[in-house]
Amino acid sequence: MIKVTRLNGTNFTLNALYIEKVESFPDTTITLTTGSKYVVLDPVETINQRIIDFYQSVQLLSNPHIRGEENEE
């Protein structure tokens, strides 16, 4: 789960596994695989880093082949 901030300043959490894309129009819009869209105050770079941090915390990026490291055993 990642924490994000609504335009009115309230915080909520999203399951990062369901995030399909993060765009800036100029507000940051997060689209989930379910089709739901959320407009948040957090910049795209911050959201992307939170997603990476979440994936690492659940060891989703622990597989060397997923990370693109082909020579790892």
Number of C-alpha atoms within 10 A of each C-alpha: 15 16 14 21 15 13 14 8 10 10 12 12 10 15 12 18 14 14 17 13 12 18 13 12 7 8 14 19 19 20 17 18 11 9 11 11 14 16 18 22 17 16 16 18 11 11 20 14 12 17 20 15 15 18 16 12 11 9 10 13 16 12 12 12 12 10 10 10 10 9 7 8 7
